[in-house]
Amino acid sequence: MTDDALPSGDPGTVAEAARTAALAVPGVTRLATGPFGEIATYLPGSRSVPGIRVGDGRVDVHVVVRGGPPVSVTAGEVHRAVVPVVGDRTVVVHVDDLDVAVSTQHDGPRPAEGEAT
C-alpha cells in the first residue's frame, strides 16, 4: 500500500485494512473477539469489525493462530502485515488462542461392536 492509499483517520477504514492484512497471514485462523464479543471496532449503525480495536494512535489485533510454527513467529508476521496499512498508529498483536487440530486418524480399522480387540 502506498502512502497515498493509507487509511484516513476513519476507524472503520483502518479496522477493515488491519482485518484484511491480519487474516492474510498464513497461520492465522481467525480474529478473536473475546469471551463476550467485546473486542471490536464499533461503527455507526450496527456495523463492527470484530477482533480489531482502533483507538487513539493504536490498533489492537486479536488473533487465533494455528499450531505449528512458534506463536511468536506468526505474531511477528501479523505485526509486519498490519503496520504498513494503518498509518502512523502503534500496532499491538494479541494471540488470544491456539487452534490445535485433533487427529481423528487411528491405526487400522475399528473393531465391530462386540468384537474382541
N, CA, C and O atoms as a GROMACS GRO file, in nm:
protein
  468
    1MET      N    1   0.085  -0.117   0.000
    1MET     CA    2   0.000   0.000   0.000
    1MET      C    3   0.089   0.123   0.000
    1MET      O    4   0.180   0.134   0.083
    2THR      N    5   0.066   0.215  -0.090
    2THR     CA    6   0.146   0.336  -0.095
    2THR      C    7   0.098   0.433   0.012
    2THR      O    8  -0.010   0.417   0.068
    3ASP      N    9   0.181   0.534   0.040
    3ASP     CA   10   0.142   0.634   0.140
    3ASP      C   11   0.012   0.701   0.103
    3ASP      O   12  -0.068   0.735   0.191
    4ASP      N   13  -0.013   0.721  -0.028
    4ASP     CA   14  -0.136   0.786  -0.072
    4ASP      C   15  -0.258   0.701  -0.039
    4ASP      O   16  -0.368   0.753  -0.025
    5ALA      N   17  -0.238   0.569  -0.027
    5ALA     CA   18  -0.351   0.479  -0.008
    5ALA      C   19  -0.371   0.440   0.139
    5ALA      O   20  -0.459   0.360   0.170
    6LEU      N   21  -0.290   0.497   0.230
    6LEU     CA   22  -0.307   0.464   0.371
    6LEU      C   23  -0.444   0.510   0.418
    6LEU      O   24  -0.495   0.612   0.373
    7PRO      N   25  -0.504   0.434   0.511
    7PRO     CA   26  -0.636   0.470   0.559
    7PRO      C   27  -0.635   0.606   0.627
    7PRO      O   28  -0.538   0.647   0.690
    8SER      N   29  -0.746   0.675   0.612
    8SER     CA   30  -0.763   0.803   0.680
    8SER      C   31  -0.782   0.778   0.829
    8SER      O   32  -0.764   0.665   0.876
    9GLY      N   33  -0.818   0.879   0.901
    9GLY     CA   34  -0.843   0.863   1.043
    9GLY      C   35  -0.971   0.789   1.075
    9GLY      O   36  -1.000   0.762   1.192
   10ASP      N   37  -1.049   0.756   0.972
   10ASP     CA   38  -1.174   0.685   0.993
   10ASP      C   39  -1.148   0.547   1.054
   10ASP      O   40  -1.084   0.463   0.991
   11PRO      N   41  -1.197   0.523   1.177
   11PRO     CA   42  -1.171   0.395   1.243
   11PRO      C   43  -1.220   0.273   1.162
   11PRO      O   44  -1.158   0.167   1.166
   12GLY      N   45  -1.329   0.288   1.092
   12GLY     CA   46  -1.380   0.176   1.013
   12GLY      C   47  -1.286   0.136   0.901
   12GLY      O   48  -1.263   0.017   0.878
   13THR      N   49  -1.232   0.234   0.833
   13THR     CA   50  -1.138   0.208   0.724
   13THR      C   51  -1.010   0.145   0.777
   13THR      O   52  -0.958   0.050   0.719
   14VAL      N   53  -0.960   0.199   0.888
   14VAL     CA   54  -0.839   0.145   0.950
   14VAL      C   55  -0.863   0.001   0.996
   14VAL      O   56  -0.781  -0.087   0.972
   15ALA      N   57  -0.976  -0.022   1.063
   15ALA     CA   58  -1.007  -0.155   1.115
   15ALA      C   59  -1.020  -0.257   1.002
   15ALA      O   60  -0.969  -0.369   1.013
   16GLU      N   61  -1.086  -0.220   0.894
   16GLU     CA   62  -1.102  -0.312   0.781
   16GLU      C   63  -0.967  -0.345   0.718
   16GLU      O   64  -0.941  -0.460   0.682
   17ALA      N   65  -0.881  -0.244   0.704
   17ALA     CA   66  -0.748  -0.267   0.646
   17ALA      C   67  -0.667  -0.360   0.736
   17ALA      O   68  -0.600  -0.451   0.686
   18ALA      N   69  -0.672  -0.339   0.867
   18ALA     CA   70  -0.600  -0.424   0.961
   18ALA      C   71  -0.654  -0.566   0.958
   18ALA      O   72  -0.578  -0.663   0.962
   19ARG      N   73  -0.786  -0.580   0.951
   19ARG     CA   74  -0.851  -0.712   0.947
   19ARG      C   75  -0.804  -0.790   0.825
   19ARG      O   76  -0.765  -0.906   0.836
   20THR      N   77  -0.809  -0.726   0.708
   20THR     CA   78  -0.770  -0.792   0.584
   20THR      C   79  -0.624  -0.836   0.588
   20THR      O   80  -0.590  -0.947   0.549
   21ALA      N   81  -0.537  -0.748   0.637
   21ALA     CA   82  -0.394  -0.779   0.644
   21ALA      C   83  -0.367  -0.894   0.741
   21ALA      O   84  -0.289  -0.984   0.710
   22ALA      N   85  -0.431  -0.892   0.858
   22ALA     CA   86  -0.408  -0.997   0.958
   22ALA      C   87  -0.456  -1.132   0.909
   22ALA      O   88  -0.388  -1.233   0.927
   23LEU      N   89  -0.574  -1.136   0.847
   23LEU     CA   90  -0.629  -1.263   0.800
   23LEU      C   91  -0.552  -1.321   0.682
   23LEU      O   92  -0.565  -1.440   0.653
   24ALA      N   93  -0.474  -1.239   0.614
   24ALA     CA   94  -0.394  -1.287   0.501
   24ALA      C   95  -0.266  -1.358   0.545
   24ALA      O   96  -0.199  -1.421   0.463
   25VAL      N   97  -0.232  -1.349   0.673
   25VAL     CA   98  -0.110  -1.410   0.723
   25VAL      C   99  -0.131  -1.561   0.739
   25VAL      O  100  -0.224  -1.603   0.807
   26PRO      N  101  -0.044  -1.642   0.677
   26PRO     CA  102  -0.055  -1.786   0.697
   26PRO      C  103  -0.040  -1.820   0.846
   26PRO      O  104   0.046  -1.764   0.914
   27GLY      N  105  -0.123  -1.907   0.894
   27GLY     CA  106  -0.119  -1.944   1.035
   27GLY      C  107  -0.225  -1.875   1.118
   27GLY      O  108  -0.254  -1.919   1.229
   28VAL      N  109  -0.284  -1.768   1.067
   28VAL     CA  110  -0.394  -1.703   1.138
   28VAL      C  111  -0.523  -1.771   1.093
   28VAL      O  112  -0.556  -1.771   0.974
   29THR      N  113  -0.596  -1.829   1.188
   29THR     CA  114  -0.719  -1.899   1.151
   29THR      C  115  -0.840  -1.808   1.159
   29THR      O  116  -0.937  -1.826   1.085
   30ARG      N  117  -0.836  -1.710   1.248
   30ARG     CA  118  -0.948  -1.616   1.260
   30ARG      C  119  -0.907  -1.505   1.356
   30ARG      O  120  -0.802  -1.511   1.421
   31LEU      N  121  -0.992  -1.405   1.364
   31LEU     CA  122  -0.972  -1.299   1.463
   31LEU      C  123  -1.051  -1.337   1.588
   31LEU      O  124  -1.154  -1.403   1.579
   32ALA      N  125  -1.002  -1.295   1.702
   32ALA     CA  126  -1.066  -1.328   1.830
   32ALA      C  127  -1.146  -1.206   1.877
   32ALA      O  128  -1.104  -1.092   1.860
   33THR      N  129  -1.262  -1.233   1.937
   33THR     CA  130  -1.348  -1.124   1.980
   33THR      C  131  -1.364  -1.115   2.132
   33THR      O  132  -1.437  -1.029   2.181
   34GLY      N  133  -1.297  -1.202   2.205
   34GLY     CA  134  -1.311  -1.203   2.350
   34GLY      C  135  -1.430  -1.286   2.392
   34GLY      O  136  -1.514  -1.321   2.308
   35PRO      N  137  -1.440  -1.318   2.520
   35PRO     CA  138  -1.547  -1.409   2.567
   35PRO      C  139  -1.688  -1.354   2.549
   35PRO      O  140  -1.784  -1.430   2.542
   36PHE      N  141  -1.701  -1.223   2.541
   36PHE     CA  142  -1.834  -1.163   2.527
   36PHE      C  143  -1.848  -1.084   2.397
   36PHE      O  144  -1.941  -1.005   2.382
   37GLY      N  145  -1.757  -1.105   2.304
   37GLY     CA  146  -1.762  -1.035   2.176
   37GLY      C  147  -1.727  -0.888   2.187
   37GLY      O  148  -1.763  -0.808   2.099
   38GLU      N  149  -1.659  -0.851   2.293
   38GLU     CA  150  -1.633  -0.709   2.319
   38GLU      C  151  -1.513  -0.653   2.242
   38GLU      O  152  -1.497  -0.531   2.235
   39ILE      N  153  -1.430  -0.738   2.186
   39ILE     CA  154  -1.315  -0.687   2.113
   39ILE      C  155  -1.357  -0.661   1.969
   39ILE      O  156  -1.373  -0.754   1.889
   40ALA      N  157  -1.375  -0.535   1.938
   40ALA     CA  158  -1.419  -0.494   1.805
   40ALA      C  159  -1.406  -0.344   1.793
   40ALA      O  160  -1.391  -0.272   1.892
   41THR      N  161  -1.411  -0.298   1.670
   41THR     CA  162  -1.423  -0.155   1.645
   41THR      C  163  -1.569  -0.134   1.609
   41THR      O  164  -1.617  -0.182   1.506
   42TYR      N  165  -1.638  -0.061   1.694
   42TYR     CA  166  -1.781  -0.038   1.673
   42TYR      C  167  -1.800   0.088   1.591
   42TYR      O  168  -1.742   0.193   1.620
   43LEU      N  169  -1.882   0.076   1.488
   43LEU     CA  170  -1.904   0.185   1.394
   43LEU      C  171  -2.049   0.229   1.398
   43LEU      O  172  -2.132   0.159   1.455
   44PRO      N  173  -2.081   0.342   1.339
   44PRO     CA  174  -2.220   0.389   1.339
   44PRO      C  175  -2.315   0.284   1.282
   44PRO      O  176  -2.279   0.207   1.193
   45GLY      N  177  -2.434   0.282   1.334
   45GLY     CA  178  -2.531   0.180   1.292
   45GLY      C  179  -2.499   0.050   1.364
   45GLY      O  180  -2.456   0.052   1.480
   46SER      N  181  -2.519  -0.059   1.298
   46SER     CA  182  -2.492  -0.188   1.363
   46SER      C  183  -2.364  -0.253   1.312
   46SER      O  184  -2.339  -0.370   1.339
   47ARG      N  185  -2.283  -0.177   1.238
   47ARG     CA  186  -2.159  -0.232   1.184
   47ARG      C  187  -2.050  -0.237   1.289
   47ARG      O  188  -2.039  -0.150   1.376
   48SER      N  189  -1.968  -0.342   1.279
   48SER     CA  190  -1.849  -0.350   1.363
   48SER      C  191  -1.745  -0.434   1.290
   48SER      O  192  -1.777  -0.508   1.197
   49VAL      N  193  -1.621  -0.420   1.333
   49VAL     CA  194  -1.513  -0.501   1.279
   49VAL      C  195  -1.460  -0.584   1.397
   49VAL      O  196  -1.379  -0.536   1.475
   50PRO      N  197  -1.507  -0.709   1.409
   50PRO     CA  198  -1.467  -0.793   1.521
   50PRO      C  199  -1.318  -0.828   1.518
   50PRO      O  200  -1.260  -0.851   1.412
   51GLY      N  201  -1.258  -0.831   1.637
   51GLY     CA  202  -1.119  -0.872   1.652
   51GLY      C  203  -1.017  -0.762   1.634
   51GLY      O  204  -0.898  -0.783   1.656
   52ILE      N  205  -1.062  -0.644   1.595
   52ILE     CA  206  -0.973  -0.528   1.576
   52ILE      C  207  -1.027  -0.414   1.660
   52ILE      O  208  -1.146  -0.380   1.653
   53ARG      N  209  -0.940  -0.354   1.740
   53ARG     CA  210  -0.981  -0.238   1.820
   53ARG      C  211  -0.892  -0.120   1.781
   53ARG      O  212  -0.771  -0.122   1.801
   54VAL      N  213  -0.955  -0.017   1.726
   54VAL     CA  214  -0.884   0.103   1.686
   54VAL      C  215  -0.908   0.210   1.792
   54VAL      O  216  -1.022   0.245   1.822
   55GLY      N  217  -0.799   0.260   1.849
   55GLY     CA  218  -0.808   0.364   1.950
   55GLY      C  219  -0.722   0.482   1.909
   55GLY      O  220  -0.675   0.489   1.795
   56ASP      N  221  -0.700   0.574   2.000
   56ASP     CA  222  -0.617   0.692   1.972
   56ASP      C  223  -0.473   0.650   1.945
   56ASP      O  224  -0.399   0.617   2.038
   57GLY      N  225  -0.434   0.651   1.820
   57GLY     CA  226  -0.296   0.621   1.784
   57GLY      C  227  -0.256   0.476   1.798
   57GLY      O  228  -0.137   0.444   1.794
   58ARG      N  229  -0.353   0.387   1.814
   58ARG     CA  230  -0.320   0.247   1.841
   58ARG      C  231  -0.421   0.154   1.774
   58ARG      O  232  -0.540   0.185   1.765
   59VAL      N  233  -0.372   0.041   1.726
   59VAL     CA  234  -0.458  -0.063   1.671
   59VAL      C  235  -0.421  -0.194   1.741
   59VAL      O  236  -0.307  -0.238   1.735
   60ASP      N  237  -0.520  -0.255   1.807
   60ASP     CA  238  -0.501  -0.385   1.869
   60ASP      C  239  -0.561  -0.491   1.779
   60ASP      O  240  -0.676  -0.481   1.737
   61VAL      N  241  -0.481  -0.592   1.749
   61VAL     CA  242  -0.523  -0.701   1.660
   61VAL      C  243  -0.523  -0.828   1.743
   61VAL      O  244  -0.419  -0.871   1.793
   62HIS      N  245  -0.642  -0.890   1.757
   62HIS     CA  246  -0.657  -1.012   1.837
   62HIS      C  247  -0.675  -1.130   1.743
   62HIS      O  248  -0.773  -1.137   1.669
   63VAL      N  249  -0.579  -1.223   1.745
   63VAL     CA  250  -0.582  -1.335   1.652
   63VAL      C  251  -0.585  -1.470   1.723
   63VAL      O  252  -0.545  -1.483   1.839
   64VAL      N  253  -0.632  -1.568   1.649
   64VAL     CA  254  -0.621  -1.709   1.687
   64VAL      C  255  -0.530  -1.770   1.581
   64VAL      O  256  -0.553  -1.752   1.461
   65VAL      N  257  -0.427  -1.840   1.625
   65VAL     CA  258  -0.330  -1.895   1.531
   65VAL      C  259  -0.332  -2.048   1.534
   65VAL      O  260  -0.373  -2.111   1.631
   66ARG      N  261  -0.287  -2.103   1.423
   66ARG     CA  262  -0.278  -2.248   1.406
   66ARG      C  263  -0.152  -2.298   1.475
   66ARG      O  264  -0.050  -2.228   1.479
   67GLY      N  265  -0.159  -2.417   1.529
   67GLY     CA  266  -0.040  -2.478   1.586
   67GLY      C  267   0.060  -2.508   1.474
   67GLY      O  268   0.021  -2.519   1.358
   68GLY      N  269   0.184  -2.520   1.507
   68GLY     CA  270   0.286  -2.547   1.407
   68GLY      C  271   0.404  -2.456   1.431
   68GLY      O  272   0.488  -2.483   1.517
   69PRO      N  273   0.411  -2.345   1.355
   69PRO     CA  274   0.522  -2.253   1.379
   69PRO      C  275   0.510  -2.191   1.518
   69PRO      O  276   0.401  -2.185   1.574
   70PRO      N  277   0.621  -2.146   1.574
   70PRO     CA  278   0.611  -2.079   1.704
   70PRO      C  279   0.513  -1.963   1.698
   70PRO      O  280   0.507  -1.890   1.599
   71VAL      N  281   0.438  -1.946   1.804
   71VAL     CA  282   0.337  -1.839   1.812
   71VAL      C  283   0.401  -1.703   1.789
   71VAL      O  284   0.343  -1.617   1.724
   72SER      N  285   0.520  -1.684   1.843
   72SER     CA  286   0.587  -1.555   1.829
   72SER      C  287   0.619  -1.524   1.682
   72SER      O  288   0.618  -1.407   1.642
   73VAL      N  289   0.647  -1.626   1.604
   73VAL     CA  290   0.676  -1.605   1.461
   73VAL      C  291   0.551  -1.558   1.389
   73VAL      O  292   0.555  -1.461   1.313
   74THR      N  293   0.438  -1.625   1.414
   74THR     CA  294   0.313  -1.585   1.350
   74THR      C  295   0.272  -1.446   1.396
   74THR      O  296   0.228  -1.365   1.314
   75ALA      N  297   0.285  -1.417   1.524
   75ALA     CA  298   0.252  -1.284   1.575
   75ALA      C  299   0.337  -1.177   1.509
   75ALA      O  300   0.287  -1.069   1.476
   76GLY      N  301   0.464  -1.205   1.489
   76GLY     CA  302   0.553  -1.111   1.422
   76GLY      C  303   0.511  -1.088   1.277
   76GLY      O  304   0.519  -0.976   1.227
   77GLU      N  305   0.467  -1.194   1.210
   77GLU     CA  306   0.421  -1.181   1.072
   77GLU      C  307   0.293  -1.097   1.065
   77GLU      O  308   0.275  -1.018   0.972
   78VAL      N  309   0.205  -1.114   1.164
   78VAL     CA  310   0.084  -1.032   1.169
   78VAL      C  311   0.122  -0.885   1.188
   78VAL      O  312   0.069  -0.797   1.119
   79HIS      N  313   0.213  -0.859   1.279
   79HIS     CA  314   0.258  -0.723   1.304
   79HIS      C  315   0.314  -0.660   1.178
   79HIS      O  316   0.278  -0.548   1.142
   80ARG      N  317   0.402  -0.734   1.109
   80ARG     CA  318   0.463  -0.683   0.985
   80ARG      C  319   0.360  -0.660   0.876
   80ARG      O  320   0.377  -0.571   0.792
   81ALA      N  321   0.253  -0.739   0.874
   81ALA     CA  322   0.149  -0.723   0.772
   81ALA      C  323   0.058  -0.604   0.800
   81ALA      O  324   0.013  -0.537   0.708
   82VAL      N  325   0.032  -0.579   0.927
   82VAL     CA  326  -0.065  -0.475   0.964
   82VAL      C  327  -0.002  -0.336   0.968
   82VAL      O  328  -0.067  -0.238   0.928
   83VAL      N  329   0.121  -0.324   1.014
   83VAL     CA  330   0.185  -0.192   1.029
   83VAL      C  331   0.176  -0.106   0.903
   83VAL      O  332   0.141   0.012   0.913
   84PRO      N  333   0.205  -0.158   0.784
   84PRO     CA  334   0.202  -0.071   0.666
   84PRO      C  335   0.062  -0.022   0.626
   84PRO      O  336   0.051   0.073   0.548
   85VAL      N  337  -0.042  -0.085   0.676
   85VAL     CA  338  -0.177  -0.047   0.630
   85VAL      C  339  -0.254   0.040   0.728
   85VAL      O  340  -0.369   0.077   0.701
   86VAL      N  341  -0.194   0.074   0.842
   86VAL     CA  342  -0.268   0.153   0.942
   86VAL      C  343  -0.207   0.291   0.968
   86VAL      O  344  -0.244   0.357   1.065
   87GLY      N  345  -0.118   0.334   0.883
   87GLY     CA  346  -0.061   0.467   0.900
   87GLY      C  347   0.035   0.474   1.018
   87GLY      O  348   0.111   0.381   1.043
   88ASP      N  349   0.032   0.587   1.089
   88ASP     CA  350   0.126   0.611   1.199
   88ASP      C  351   0.080   0.556   1.333
   88ASP      O  352   0.124   0.603   1.438
   89ARG      N  353  -0.006   0.460   1.332
   89ARG     CA  354  -0.058   0.405   1.457
   89ARG      C  355   0.032   0.293   1.509
   89ARG      O  356   0.095   0.222   1.430
   90THR      N  357   0.038   0.278   1.640
   90THR     CA  358   0.108   0.167   1.702
   90THR      C  359   0.023   0.042   1.684
   90THR      O  360  -0.098   0.046   1.704
   91VAL      N  361   0.085  -0.068   1.648
   91VAL     CA  362   0.014  -0.195   1.630
   91VAL      C  363   0.056  -0.290   1.741
   91VAL      O  364   0.175  -0.315   1.763
   92VAL      N  365  -0.043  -0.344   1.812
   92VAL     CA  366  -0.019  -0.443   1.916
   92VAL      C  367  -0.095  -0.569   1.878
   92VAL      O  368  -0.216  -0.566   1.860
   93VAL      N  369  -0.022  -0.680   1.866
   93VAL     CA  370  -0.082  -0.808   1.828
   93VAL      C  371  -0.100  -0.891   1.954
   93VAL      O  372  -0.007  -0.910   2.032
   94HIS      N  373  -0.221  -0.941   1.972
   94HIS     CA  374  -0.254  -1.028   2.085
   94HIS      C  375  -0.289  -1.165   2.028
   94HIS      O  376  -0.379  -1.177   1.945
   95VAL      N  377  -0.219  -1.268   2.073
   95VAL     CA  378  -0.256  -1.404   2.034
   95VAL      C  379  -0.346  -1.456   2.145
   95VAL      O  380  -0.300  -1.491   2.254
   96ASP      N  381  -0.476  -1.460   2.115
   96ASP     CA  382  -0.576  -1.494   2.217
   96ASP      C  383  -0.599  -1.643   2.232
   96ASP      O  384  -0.646  -1.688   2.336
   97ASP      N  385  -0.567  -1.720   2.128
   97ASP     CA  386  -0.592  -1.863   2.137
   97ASP      C  387  -0.508  -1.935   2.032
   97ASP      O  388  -0.454  -1.873   1.940
   98LEU      N  389  -0.500  -2.066   2.048
   98LEU     CA  390  -0.426  -2.151   1.958
   98LEU      C  391  -0.519  -2.261   1.909
   98LEU      O  392  -0.577  -2.334   1.989
   99ASP      N  393  -0.533  -2.273   1.777
   99ASP     CA  394  -0.612  -2.382   1.719
   99ASP      C  395  -0.521  -2.502   1.705
   99ASP      O  396  -0.422  -2.498   1.632
  100VAL      N  397  -0.555  -2.607   1.773
  100VAL     CA  398  -0.478  -2.730   1.765
  100VAL      C  399  -0.569  -2.835   1.703
  100VAL      O  400  -0.672  -2.872   1.760
  101ALA      N  401  -0.530  -2.883   1.587
  101ALA     CA  402  -0.611  -2.984   1.520
  101ALA      C  403  -0.600  -3.115   1.596
  101ALA      O  404  -0.490  -3.160   1.630
  102VAL      N  405  -0.713  -3.176   1.624
  102VAL     CA  406  -0.716  -3.304   1.692
  102VAL      C  407  -0.720  -3.412   1.584
  102VAL      O  408  -0.810  -3.412   1.500
  103SER      N  409  -0.625  -3.501   1.588
  103SER     CA  410  -0.619  -3.606   1.487
  103SER      C  411  -0.731  -3.705   1.509
  103SER      O  412  -0.755  -3.752   1.620
  104THR      N  413  -0.801  -3.737   1.400
  104THR     CA  414  -0.907  -3.837   1.409
  104THR      C  415  -0.862  -3.968   1.346
  104THR      O  416  -0.940  -4.062   1.334
  105GLN      N  417  -0.735  -3.974   1.306
  105GLN     CA  418  -0.684  -4.096   1.246
  105GLN      C  419  -0.649  -4.195   1.356
  105GLN      O  420  -0.615  -4.157   1.468
  106HIS      N  421  -0.658  -4.321   1.322
  106HIS     CA  422  -0.621  -4.426   1.415
  106HIS      C  423  -0.556  -4.537   1.336
  106HIS      O  424  -0.563  -4.538   1.213
  107ASP      N  425  -0.492  -4.628   1.403
  107ASP     CA  426  -0.423  -4.737   1.337
  107ASP      C  427  -0.519  -4.848   1.302
  107ASP      O  428  -0.569  -4.918   1.390
  108GLY      N  429  -0.546  -4.865   1.175
  108GLY     CA  430  -0.628  -4.976   1.128
  108GLY      C  431  -0.775  -4.954   1.150
  108GLY      O  432  -0.817  -4.854   1.209
  109PRO      N  433  -0.854  -5.049   1.103
  109PRO     CA  434  -1.000  -5.038   1.116
  109PRO      C  435  -1.044  -5.056   1.261
  109PRO      O  436  -0.978  -5.123   1.341
  110ARG      N  437  -1.155  -4.996   1.292
  110ARG     CA  438  -1.210  -5.013   1.427
  110ARG      C  439  -1.277  -5.150   1.436
  110ARG      O  440  -1.337  -5.196   1.339
  111PRO      N  441  -1.267  -5.213   1.549
  111PRO     CA  442  -1.334  -5.344   1.563
  111PRO      C  443  -1.487  -5.323   1.562
  111PRO      O  444  -1.537  -5.220   1.608
  112ALA      N  445  -1.557  -5.421   1.510
  112ALA     CA  446  -1.702  -5.416   1.511
  112ALA      C  447  -1.752  -5.424   1.654
  112ALA      O  448  -1.683  -5.479   1.740
  113GLU      N  449  -1.870  -5.370   1.679
  113GLU     CA  450  -1.926  -5.373   1.815
  113GLU      C  451  -1.936  -5.516   1.863
  113GLU      O  452  -1.987  -5.603   1.792
  114GLY      N  453  -1.889  -5.540   1.981
  114GLY     CA  454  -1.893  -5.674   2.041
  114GLY      C  455  -1.774  -5.758   2.005
  114GLY      O  456  -1.755  -5.864   2.063
  115GLU      N  457  -1.693  -5.714   1.910
  115GLU     CA  458  -1.575  -5.789   1.868
  115GLU      C  459  -1.462  -5.762   1.966
  115GLU      O  460  -1.445  -5.650   2.013
  116ALA      N  461  -1.384  -5.864   1.997
  116ALA     CA  462  -1.272  -5.851   2.089
  116ALA      C  463  -1.162  -5.770   2.023
  116ALA      O  464  -1.139  -5.779   1.902
  117THR      N  465  -1.095  -5.691   2.102
  117THR     CA  466  -0.985  -5.611   2.048
  117THR      C  467  -0.852  -5.670   2.083
  117THR      O  468  -0.748  -5.615   2.046
   0.00000   0.00000   0.00000
